[in-house]
Amino acid sequence: MLYYTSFRAMGNTIQVWLETDHDGSAILGQVGGWFEEIEAVLSRFRPQSELSQLNARSGEWVAVSDVLLSAVLAARHAAEATDGLYNPLVLPALLGIGYTHSFENLEHDQTTPTDWHGAIPSWDALTVDVDHAAIRLPAGSTIDLGGIGKGWTAEWVARRLKVYGACLVDAGGDLVACGAPHGESGWTIQIADPLSDEQSLLPILIRDSAVTTSGTTYRRWRQNGQLRHHLIDPRTGQPALTDVLSATVVHPHAPTAEAYTKAVLLLGSVEGLAWLNQQPYAAGMVVCEDGTLLATSSFISGGKP
């Protein structure tokens, strides 16, 4: 039987489907608590979160929980895989452009005295001691796990659910599928249209993989009259200048898919898709500013080549 639940967490609508012969309602009744458990560790918007405590001690070795260690390792791996196009150390730049609160609580027309004009440290200045479960941030820097943390959480939840049956977890556009519904070859999902809240672009079929979508139209506000968005280019410390409105990536690992969408956005449609085409196990598509849809050679829509 197919069960479904929906709730708010991590500033997003979370949706979960589970096909199981067990008590699916009881199982899914726990999922909101699982998300809350992780958000209490990873949120930069909670002063008492473990991530906020780590940020408060930059320059020091800090012992951390398994959850924070695993999420930061995923972020560091993603930064390495994208040659730093994704960099978790962009938090000072995000704060400088006004992204100071969870987006649902953010003032969308801001007047602030100055913008941030510092330099973002290289991703490899973030050091991790796996044997001692400890992390050291560069002195004076802070970390934001953002979309990587959301993708990591969706994957963590999906792995817990798959022992009961096929499942699909949608964490605000970060989707992780394990298995497939009975009689189907996968889960059919819709790729969002960045230019419409009411329509989708096309369906794709996924199984035992993740799909993430990032774009410049989803989280926007004005700061001192200037339009801002949340996708920081670590090379400039400013919101990315790109011809891509949204990028969608399919990959077996949700945090990697998240990082790849950022890399494609920063590189632009042509260079970004060419780069993505060279990455193992990855496929994707972009929506350009003029509405054009472009995709890698391995991208599959509607379950057909």
N, C-alpha and C positions, 0 to 999 in steps of 0.2 A: 504494500500500500504506500502511496506517496503522501508525505506530510510536508507542511509548509509553516514557516513562522517569519515574522518581520518585526523589527524594532529599531530604535535609534541608538547608535553608539559611534564613537570616534568622529562625531560631527557629520555622520552620514546615515542614510537608511540602510540597514542590513537586512538581507533576505536569504533564507536558507531553505533548501529542499532536501528531503531525505526519503529514499525508498527503502523500506525495511519491513521485516516480519515481526520486529519487536514493537514495543510501545513507543511509537514515534513521537507522540505528543509529549510524553514524559522526557524523552531524550532531548527533543528540541527545546523543551522548557528550561533546560540547563544552559543553552547556548548564550543567552543574554548575559548570564553570570560569567561565562568564560571570556566574553569580550570585555566585560567590566574589569575582570581580573588582569587582563593584559593591558588595557588602557590605563589602569592605575599605575602600571610600571612604565609605560612608554610615552605617555602624553607630556608634551612640553608645556601644555596649558594648565597643568596641575602643579602648583608649587611643591606639593609633598610627594610627587611621583619620584620613582627611583631615577628616572632620566633627569629630572630637574635637580635632584641632589648631586648627580654626577656632574652636571653642568656647573654647579656651584663650586666644584672642587677641581676645576681645570688646572692642568699642570701637575696634578698628583696622581699616584696610582690609587685606584678606588676598587675595592672588592664589590662584585656585583652578583645578582641572581642569575640563574641559568637562563631565564627569559631574556633579560637585558643583554647578557653575553651573546646569546644566539642571535638576537635581532641586530646587534651591532656588528657581529661577524658577517651577517648577511649584507649589511650596508657596506662594510669594508670590501667584501668580495665584489659587490655590484660596482663600487667605485673603481676597483682594479679592472673589472671587465669592460668598463666604458672609458678607460684611460682618463678618469677624473671628470668626464662630462657630467656624471652624477657625483656629487660630493656632499656627504652628510654634514659638513662643517659650515653650511651656508646660513645657519640661524642668525648671526648678527646682521647679515644682509637682509634677511626676511623681516627682522624687527625694524631695520632702518627704513624699509619701504612701507611700514605700517601694519604688517601682518603680526599683530601683537596678541590677538585673541583667536579662539576658535572661530571659523568663518561665520558661523551662524550668529555669533555675538560680536562680530567685527563692525566698527563704524565704517560705513561704505563711502562716506565723503569726509575726508580727514584734512585738518590743517595742522601741520607739524612744523617745528622750527627749522629742522635740517634733515637731510637724508644721510644715510650711512655711506662713507666713501673709503672704507678700509679694504685690506686685501684678505681674501679667503685663503687659509692655509691649505697646503696640499693634503689630499686625502690620506697619504701614507704617514702623515704626522699623527694620525690617530692610531695609537698602538694598543694591542690586545695581548695579554698573557693568558692563554687558554689554560695552561696547567694550574695557574693560581686563581683563575676566574676573576681577573682584574683588568681594568681599562684605564688608560691615561689619555686625556684630551690635551692638545697643545695648550700651553699657558695662554690665558686670555680668550680662548675660543669656546664655543658651545656647539652642541650637536642637535640636529632636528632629524628624526627618523621619518616623519611625514608619511608619504605614500609607501615607502619601503616598509615601514612599521605596519601599515594597514594591510599590505599584501602579505607580509609575514604572518600576521594574525589570521587572515583568511585561510592561509595554507595550514596553519597550526590547528585551526578549528576543523577544517576538512579532514585532516589526518585523524583526528579523534573520532569524527563521525563515520569514517569509512569502514570501521570495524562492524558497524551495524548494517551497512548497505551502501548503495550508490548515493552520492550526494553532490550538491552544487551550493557553493557559498558565494554570495555576491555582497562584497563589502564596499558599497558606494562606487561600483564600477570596477573593482578588482575582483575578478571571478576565478574561483578554483573549483575544478570538477574532478571527482574521483569516481571511476566506474561509469556506468550508463544505466538509465532506466530500463526496465524489463522490455525486451523486444526492440530496443533502439540501439543504434551504434554509438550514440553519444548524446550530450545535452545540447539542444538548440538554443542559442542565445542571440540577442540582437545587438548590433553595434550602434551606439548612440550617435545621433546627428548633432554636431556641435552648434548648428544653426537653428535647431528646433527642439523644444522641450517635449513636443508631442509626437514626433516621428523618429523612427530609427532608419539607419541606412541600409543594412542588409543583415541576413542571418548567417551565423557560422556554427559549425558542429564541433564540440570539444569533448574530449575524454582524457582523463588523467593528465590534465594540463591546466595552465592558467592563462587568462586573458586580462590585460590591463589597458586602460585608455586614459591618457592625460591630454590636457589641452589648455589653451590660453583663454578660453571663453567661460570656463567653469567657475573660477574664483577670481573675480575682478572687483576693483574698487578704485576710488580716486584719492590721490594724496597731493595736496596743494594744487588741485586742478589737473593733475596728470594721471592718466589711466594706468593702473598697475595690474599685474597678475602675479601669481605665486611661483611661477617657474623661473628660478634664478639661474643665470648663466654663471658658473663659478669662475669663468675666465674674466668676467667684468664686474661681478657682484651686483648686477642689475637684472631686471626682468628680461628674459630672452627676447631677442629680435629675430623673428623667424617668419617664413611664409607658410608655416604649418599651423592650422587651427587646432587639430587634434591628431594624435597618433595612437594606434592600437597595435599591441604586440601579443603574440601567442608564444608561450615558452613553457617548458615543464615546471619551472621554478618561478613562483609569483614575484619575489623580490627582484629577481633578475629581469623579469618582464617589465616591472615598474621602472627599473633603471634604464632599460633599453628604450622605453617610450621617451624618457627625458633626453637621452642621447639623440634620438631621431629628431625630436623637436628642436634641439639646439643646433644640429647640423643642417637642418632644412630638408625639404622634401627630397630633392635629387640625391644629395650627398648622404642624407640620413638613411634612405632606403638602400642605397648602394652599400653603406656600412652594415646595415642590418642583414642584408643578403649574405654577408660573409660570416655571420655569427652562427655557430652550430645550434641546431634545434630551434631556431627562431624564425618567425614569419610575422609580417605585419602590413599595415596600410596607413595612409595618411589622408586627411582632408585638408586641401590647400585653401588659402585665403579666397581664391576665386571659385571655390566649390568643387574643384577637380578632385577626384579620388584616384590615388596611385597606390600600388601595392608591390610587395616583393614577389619574385617568381614562384615562391613556395606558398603564398597565401591562398587559403581555400575558403570559399564562401559557399554557404548552403550545403556543405558536405560534399561538394563536387569540385574537381579541378577547374 
